[in-house]
Amino acid sequence: MAKTQKSISDEICDYLKKQKLSPIPVQTLNEDMETTRYFGGDLKEFIAAAKTLGAKGIFVETLYLEEDEFYYDSGMDDEEYMALYGNDECNCDGECKCGKCKDKKSSKKAKDDDSDVDAVYFEPEDLDGLDLTLLKPQMAKYLDRVGEACGARLTVPGVDHLEVEIFADWYDDFAELVDEASEAIEIDPTDALRQAQAIFEAEEAELAKEEDKGVKKIAVHPPKKTAKSKKK
């Protein structure tokens, strides 16, 4: 029987036990109701800090790779987006006090001066939900790991919670690709979208090509006649 490989969370729990600390499995239900202090060191330093604080046990919450991590998230919600981009009206009655009039004038001047009148420019927020594998195809190999334990959140119980997150090496590699793709969007969202569209179209063309090959193969190589059919 094959030996089951331990998850990063299981390995951390085993290590905590060796350090005479009891791992206590937990699940965060409402982060807004917690007072949390985020620890900046590594696991060994966190355990030393926990012992200094007199901890007898450590809360351990297993973290899992989620599907939405493969899509861009600017961190801006709909309300913030509308506040920033959705209200272009100014009620200053000719005497600007809100700054929108000036912004609109400068924006119009920039558009008038731009020789490429058909160009469309995007803000990073406009690309929320973009599939990051279109910018970093290497990310696709992690799709099979969705739902797999990728790390653990450790918390020292107390009025003020001391917390640290420890991740598996493979997840660190995945997160680096996410950061690189997100950074490309934030530097030049218009160019990032153009690249994503080019990769998507190339993938679609390749898929259509493979399908065409399959059809041709069937046409060129029809089923062989059986001995029974030859007698007819």
Contacts in CASP RR format, 6 or more apart in sequence:
PFRMAT RR
TARGET T0000
AUTHOR 0000-0000-0000
METHOD contacts of the structure
MODEL  1
MAKTQKSISDEICDYLKKQKLSPIPVQTLNEDMETTRYFGGDLKEFIAAA
KTLGAKGIFVETLYLEEDEFYYDSGMDDEEYMALYGNDECNCDGECKCGK
CKDKKSSKKAKDDDSDVDAVYFEPEDLDGLDLTLLKPQMAKYLDRVGEAC
GARLTVPGVDHLEVEIFADWYDDFAELVDEASEAIEIDPTDALRQAQAIF
EAEEAELAKEEDKGVKKIAVHPPKKTAKSKKK
6 14 0 8 1.000
7 62 0 8 1.000
7 148 0 8 1.000
7 149 0 8 1.000
7 151 0 8 1.000
7 168 0 8 1.000
8 149 0 8 1.000
8 150 0 8 1.000
8 151 0 8 1.000
8 152 0 8 1.000
8 166 0 8 1.000
8 167 0 8 1.000
8 168 0 8 1.000
8 171 0 8 1.000
9 60 0 8 1.000
9 62 0 8 1.000
9 63 0 8 1.000
9 149 0 8 1.000
9 151 0 8 1.000
9 152 0 8 1.000
12 23 0 8 1.000
12 43 0 8 1.000
12 60 0 8 1.000
12 151 0 8 1.000
12 152 0 8 1.000
12 154 0 8 1.000
12 166 0 8 1.000
13 23 0 8 1.000
13 60 0 8 1.000
13 152 0 8 1.000
15 43 0 8 1.000
16 22 0 8 1.000
16 23 0 8 1.000
16 47 0 8 1.000
16 57 0 8 1.000
16 58 0 8 1.000
16 60 0 8 1.000
17 23 0 8 1.000
19 47 0 8 1.000
19 51 0 8 1.000
21 47 0 8 1.000
21 50 0 8 1.000
21 51 0 8 1.000
21 55 0 8 1.000
21 56 0 8 1.000
21 57 0 8 1.000
21 58 0 8 1.000
22 56 0 8 1.000
22 57 0 8 1.000
22 58 0 8 1.000
23 57 0 8 1.000
23 58 0 8 1.000
23 60 0 8 1.000
24 57 0 8 1.000
24 58 0 8 1.000
24 59 0 8 1.000
24 60 0 8 1.000
24 157 0 8 1.000
25 59 0 8 1.000
25 60 0 8 1.000
25 61 0 8 1.000
25 62 0 8 1.000
26 59 0 8 1.000
26 60 0 8 1.000
26 61 0 8 1.000
26 155 0 8 1.000
27 61 0 8 1.000
28 34 0 8 1.000
28 61 0 8 1.000
28 153 0 8 1.000
34 161 0 8 1.000
35 159 0 8 1.000
35 160 0 8 1.000
35 161 0 8 1.000
36 155 0 8 1.000
36 160 0 8 1.000
36 161 0 8 1.000
36 163 0 8 1.000
37 160 0 8 1.000
37 161 0 8 1.000
37 162 0 8 1.000
37 163 0 8 1.000
38 163 0 8 1.000
38 164 0 8 1.000
39 45 0 8 1.000
39 46 0 8 1.000
39 49 0 8 1.000
39 162 0 8 1.000
39 163 0 8 1.000
39 164 0 8 1.000
40 164 0 8 1.000
41 164 0 8 1.000
43 154 0 8 1.000
43 164 0 8 1.000
43 166 0 8 1.000
46 154 0 8 1.000
46 162 0 8 1.000
46 164 0 8 1.000
49 156 0 8 1.000
49 162 0 8 1.000
50 57 0 8 1.000
50 58 0 8 1.000
50 156 0 8 1.000
50 162 0 8 1.000
53 156 0 8 1.000
53 162 0 8 1.000
55 156 0 8 1.000
55 157 0 8 1.000
57 156 0 8 1.000
57 157 0 8 1.000
58 154 0 8 1.000
58 155 0 8 1.000
58 156 0 8 1.000
59 153 0 8 1.000
59 154 0 8 1.000
59 155 0 8 1.000
59 156 0 8 1.000
59 157 0 8 1.000
60 152 0 8 1.000
60 153 0 8 1.000
60 154 0 8 1.000
61 152 0 8 1.000
61 153 0 8 1.000
61 154 0 8 1.000
61 155 0 8 1.000
62 149 0 8 1.000
62 151 0 8 1.000
62 152 0 8 1.000
63 149 0 8 1.000
63 150 0 8 1.000
63 151 0 8 1.000
63 152 0 8 1.000
63 153 0 8 1.000
63 165 0 8 1.000
63 167 0 8 1.000
64 147 0 8 1.000
64 148 0 8 1.000
64 149 0 8 1.000
64 150 0 8 1.000
65 142 0 8 1.000
65 145 0 8 1.000
65 146 0 8 1.000
65 147 0 8 1.000
65 148 0 8 1.000
65 150 0 8 1.000
65 171 0 8 1.000
65 174 0 8 1.000
66 146 0 8 1.000
66 147 0 8 1.000
67 146 0 8 1.000
69 174 0 8 1.000
69 178 0 8 1.000
70 131 0 8 1.000
70 132 0 8 1.000
70 133 0 8 1.000
70 139 0 8 1.000
70 142 0 8 1.000
70 143 0 8 1.000
71 129 0 8 1.000
71 130 0 8 1.000
71 131 0 8 1.000
71 132 0 8 1.000
72 124 0 8 1.000
72 127 0 8 1.000
72 128 0 8 1.000
72 129 0 8 1.000
72 130 0 8 1.000
72 132 0 8 1.000
72 181 0 8 1.000
72 182 0 8 1.000
72 185 0 8 1.000
73 128 0 8 1.000
73 129 0 8 1.000
74 124 0 8 1.000
74 125 0 8 1.000
74 127 0 8 1.000
74 128 0 8 1.000
75 128 0 8 1.000
76 84 0 8 1.000
76 125 0 8 1.000
76 128 0 8 1.000
81 125 0 8 1.000
84 125 0 8 1.000
85 123 0 8 1.000
85 125 0 8 1.000
87 100 0 8 1.000
88 100 0 8 1.000
88 104 0 8 1.000
89 100 0 8 1.000
90 96 0 8 1.000
90 98 0 8 1.000
90 99 0 8 1.000
90 100 0 8 1.000
90 101 0 8 1.000
90 104 0 8 1.000
91 98 0 8 1.000
92 98 0 8 1.000
92 100 0 8 1.000
92 101 0 8 1.000
94 101 0 8 1.000
96 102 0 8 1.000
111 117 0 8 1.000
120 190 0 8 1.000
121 190 0 8 1.000
122 189 0 8 1.000
122 190 0 8 1.000
122 193 0 8 1.000
123 189 0 8 1.000
124 185 0 8 1.000
124 186 0 8 1.000
124 189 0 8 1.000
126 189 0 8 1.000
127 185 0 8 1.000
127 189 0 8 1.000
127 192 0 8 1.000
127 193 0 8 1.000
130 185 0 8 1.000
130 192 0 8 1.000
130 193 0 8 1.000
130 196 0 8 1.000
131 196 0 8 1.000
132 139 0 8 1.000
132 177 0 8 1.000
132 178 0 8 1.000
132 181 0 8 1.000
132 182 0 8 1.000
133 139 0 8 1.000
133 140 0 8 1.000
133 143 0 8 1.000
134 195 0 8 1.000
134 196 0 8 1.000
134 197 0 8 1.000
134 199 0 8 1.000
134 200 0 8 1.000
135 181 0 8 1.000
135 184 0 8 1.000
135 185 0 8 1.000
135 192 0 8 1.000
135 195 0 8 1.000
135 196 0 8 1.000
135 199 0 8 1.000
136 177 0 8 1.000
136 178 0 8 1.000
136 180 0 8 1.000
136 181 0 8 1.000
137 199 0 8 1.000
138 177 0 8 1.000
139 174 0 8 1.000
139 177 0 8 1.000
139 178 0 8 1.000
139 181 0 8 1.000
142 170 0 8 1.000
142 174 0 8 1.000
145 170 0 8 1.000
145 174 0 8 1.000
149 168 0 8 1.000
150 167 0 8 1.000
150 168 0 8 1.000
150 170 0 8 1.000
150 171 0 8 1.000
150 174 0 8 1.000
151 165 0 8 1.000
151 166 0 8 1.000
151 167 0 8 1.000
151 168 0 8 1.000
151 171 0 8 1.000
152 165 0 8 1.000
152 166 0 8 1.000
153 163 0 8 1.000
153 164 0 8 1.000
153 165 0 8 1.000
154 163 0 8 1.000
154 164 0 8 1.000
154 165 0 8 1.000
154 166 0 8 1.000
155 161 0 8 1.000
155 162 0 8 1.000
155 163 0 8 1.000
156 162 0 8 1.000
156 163 0 8 1.000
167 175 0 8 1.000
184 191 0 8 1.000
184 192 0 8 1.000
184 195 0 8 1.000
185 192 0 8 1.000
END
